[in-house]
């Protein structure tokens, strides 16, 4: 990563002036561009009200194009949603289920990728939950073993929130395609860190909020739906903005948009989307492949330091090539220490978190090796 001055990038993140912020798997700080974009919108709305509405509608389309570029998609297949849960719910409730069907998920999934599927029990849909192996990894063989003739959908996180295990989307997608099973990806812990091209990776649906690795505000997320699924999903949460000719308020004609735009049922979070666009521009300028290399460089450094310690602290996360992510889960022999460590770090200007009884560290590309070393002094 010698071709990039990572230190210079720190000026884009004002949070670095006070904190060693290593908790992007929770809620990330905003970039300076995101802040300025949000302020520009707020200033204009304060001074002019609706006068410049067309400008901000155009900006939404620009951000949609940035989001589409991030995942190699057609902008028309990207809808803005409030959060990952909303995106998952749109597909879960709209999917053409029949009683007796089943959906396969991971047992350790974040609740956003469990409750929408569990809520289908009243419609006769079984949820099959696959446990991780003792090292925190999901084995493809275990997932395949859960499939049968009534499996209609697999829903997994790109990166598991507690363990940091990164699922192989290409391999899983190919298995699903071969069996006629739809594949939903909760991308919130991978989008903004790792490259993804939905034109090549065989997934069918993707959702992610922007407030983690995308460095955007809460309440501005993305839903991508492969075009051939649009007419197969039962449309839900339909509103005035879901139809063709949505701006003609005097005409009522239930002709839904023939793309993901039908899921943007009403007025959008313009402030949040505008801010998200600022961070997307910044990340795309750097290059997601370079972001991935830097994040893995930092997390590998942390894991080496822990290995050198050879004491009561171990790396729980899988660090195998292709399975490693921006999340490093650290386990203490005495789990009771975890809370105190997180609190002690915060008191000394270092932000980390705890999940599943372990310390969770999640640096982004602008963080430094020095910050990782500083953290290690409190572990």
N, C-alpha and C positions, 0 to 999 in steps of 0.2 A: 504493500500500500504506500510505496514511497512517492508515488506521483501525485499525492494529494496532501495538502497542508491542512490536516485535521484541526490543528490548534486555531487556525484562522477562522474556522467555521463556528467556533465557540461564541463569537460576537453576535451570531444570529440568535442565540439562546440567552436572553437576559438572566435566566435562572442560574447560570453559571457564576454570576457575581456574588451569590450568597450560598448556593448549595452544590454539593456533589450529588447530582440527581441521578440515581441508579434504579429507578422504579417505573420505567416506561411500560411495563406490563400491567400497570394499574391505570393511573391517569397521568398523562405526560404534560409537561409545560408547553406553552405556546411558543412558536417561533416569533421573531420580531415581525416577520412579514405577515403572519396571521393576525397579530395584534394591530398592525397598521391597516390591514384590509378591513378588519372589523370596525376600527375607528373611522375609517373613511366612509363606510356605510352609515354608521351612526350619526356622523357629522352631517351627511347629506340629508338623511331622513329628518334630523332635528331642524335643519335650516330650510328644507324645501318640501317636506312631506312626500307626496306621491309624484311630484313633478318629474323626477328623473327615473320613474319606474322602469322604463325601457332599458335604461343603462344596466340596472341590476338584474333584469331578466336575461340580458345578454351575458352578464357575468356568470349567472348560474349555468348557462350553456357552455361557457368557457371552462368552468370548473368540471362540468360533466365530461368534457373532452379530455381534461387532464386525468380524471379518474379512469376513463376508458383507456387512455394511453398507459397508465400504470399496470393494467392487467391485460393489455392487448385486445381490447374489446371494441365493438361498435358503440359509440356514445348512446345510441338509441336503446341499447340493452342495459343501460345503467340508470337506476332510479335512486333518488335521495330518500333516505329513511331516517327516522329519529335515532335508531340504534340497531345493534345486531339483533336483539330480540324481536323487533318489529319485522326485520327482514326474514328471520326464520319463521315467524308466525304467518307471514303472507304465504309462504310455500307450504308450511305444515297444514294450515287450514284450507288451502286451495287445492292441494294435491288430490288426484282422483282415487281416493281410497275405497276399498271394499272391505266389508267386515271379514276378518280373518287374515288380513294383510299384516305385515310386520315391518318395522323400521329398526335398523341396527345403529347403535351409538356406543360411545365409550362410557364406561362406568364412572370414570374420574372427570368427565366433561364439566365445564363451567355450567351453572344452572341455566343460563340463557339457551344452551343447546341440549337441555333435557326437558324442561317444563313444557315447551310447545309441543313436543312429541308425546309426553306423558298425558297431556290434556286430550289426546285423541282416543284414550281408552273407552270413552263413551260411544265412540263410533266403531268399536270392535277392532281397533288397531293395537297390536302387541308391540311393545318396546323391548328390544333385546339389547342388554347392556354388556359390553365386553370389558373384562378387567385387564388392567395392565399387568405385565410380568413384574416380579420383584424389583427389577432395575428401573421401573417406571416406563418401560417401552410397551407400546401396543404392537403385538405381533400380527402380521398379515394373515398367517395361518389361523389364528384365533378368530379373526374377523370373518374369514371365508367359511370357517366351521359354523358360524352363526347363520349363514345364508341358507335359505331353502327356496322352494318354488313360490312361496308367498312373500318373499322379501321384495319390497318395492323401492326402498330407499336406504342409503347409507349416509349418515350425517356425522361428520367429524370436524374437530378443530384442526386447522393447519398446524398449529403449535399448541400443545396441551398446556393450559394455564398454570398448573401447579408443578408439573414435572419438567416442563420445558421440552418435552419430546416432540420432534417435528415429524409429522406423518409424510410419507412418500405419496404425494397426490397423483403423480403419473402412474405409479404402479396400482394404486387403489382404483383410480379412474378406469384404467384398462380392465381390471377385474370386474368392475361394475358394468362396463359396456358389454363385455363378453356374456354377461348374465342378464342383461336387460334391466339392470338396477340403476335407479337415478342416484346421483352423488351430489350431496350438499356439503359445502365447506364453510365453516365459521372461520373466517380469515383474519380475525381481529388481532391475533398475536403473531401474524407473519407478514401482513400487508404493510409495506413501507420499509421492511427489512430485506425480504427475499424477492427476487424476480418471479413473475408469474405471467404466463401467456395462455389465456383461456382458449385461444385458437389452436393451441397444441396440447395443452393438458386437458384430458377428458373429464371435466366436471360439468355439472348442469346448473348449479346455483351457488352463489357466493354472497355472503353478507359480512359487513364489518363496520363498526363505528370508527370514527376518525380520531378519538381522543387518546389513543395509545401510541403506537409506533408511527402513525401518520402525523402526529404532533398538531392535531387540530383540537377544536373545542368539543365538549360533550354535546350530544343532540344533533350531530350532523354525520350521518353514516351512509353507506353504500349498499345497494342490492343489485346484483347482476343475475339475470335470468337468460339462459340460452334461448335464442329466438323460437326454436321449435317447440318449446314448452309453454309459450305464452297462451296459446289457445287450448292447451290441455289442462291448465290450472283453472279452477273455479275462481273467478274474480271476487275478491273480498275488499272491504274498506273502500268502496268506490265513492267518489265525490265529484264535484263540479270540474276538477282538473283532470279527471280520468278519461275524458272523452275527446274525440276529434272535434275541433272547433270550440275548445273550452272557453275561449274568450268572448264568444257570442252568448252573453248571459240571457238573452231573450228567447233563445231557441233550445228546446229540450229534445234531444235526440241521443238515445243511449247507444251510441256507436263508440265503443271503447278504442282507445289508441292501440294500434297493433304491435306494441312493443312495451318495454318496461315502464314507460311513462304513465301507463294506466294505474300504477301503484302510488303515484304522487297525487293523492286524492284531493288535496286542497292547497292552501297557502304554505309555502316552504319556509324553512328556517334560513332566511337569506343571510342574516348575520353569520350564522355558523358555517354555512356553505361557502360564503365569501372568505372567511378566515381559513377554512380547510384548504381552499384553493391556494392561498399564500404558501402554506406549508408544502402542498403537493408540488408547486412550482419549484420550490427549493430542493426537495428531495429528487425530483426528476432531473434538475440541473446537475446535481452531484452524480446521479446514476445509481440505480438500485443495486446493481451488481457490486459497485464500490461500497455502498452502504453495508451490504451483506458481508463483504470481506472485512471491513473495519469492525463490525459488531462481533464477528466470530474471532477476530484477533484479540479484542478486549476480553471476551468471555473465556477464550483459551488461556489467556494470561492469568485470569483469576483462578481457573482450574489448576494451572501449574503451581501457583502459589499455595493453594490448599493441599495439593499432593506433597509439596515439599515440607509442609507442616507436620504431617504424619502424626497427628494427635487425635483429638476427639471429634474432629470435623471432617466430613467426607462430601464429595460431589455426588449427589443423587442422580442428577440429570445424565442422560445418555449423551456422550460427546463423540459418538461415531460419526464419520462423514455422512452427510445427508440427514442425520437425526439430530444434530446439534442445532441450537437456536440462540436467540438473544436472551433467553431465560436460563439462569443457572440456579438450580435448587440445591441448597446445602443442608446437610443433615448433621445434627449434633447427637452424640451418644446419649446426652440428657436433653430431650426435647424441651424441657422446662426453661432452658437457657434462651430459647429463640426470642421470646417477647422482650427480654431484657436487652439482648443484643440490638434488636431493632430500635428500641427506645434510646439506648446509649448512642447509637449511630446518629439518630436524629438530633440529639442534644449536642452533637459535635459536627453538625452541618452535613450529614450524609443521609440520603433518603433511600432506604431499601424497604422491603416488606416481608411479610410472613404468609405462607400458604401451606395448608395440609401439615402443620406442625414442623415446617422447615423454613429456613431463611431463603427468600427469593431475591435474586439480584438480576436486574435487567437494564444494562447500559445501552445507549444509542451511539450513533457514529460520532457525535460531537464530544462524547466523554473521552477522558484521557487515561493513559496507563497510570499516571500519577494518582488519579482519583481511585483507581482500582487498588493501588498499593496503599493508599490512605485508608480505604475501607478495610483492607486486610488487617490493619493494625488494631481494629476494634472487633474482629471476629473471634 
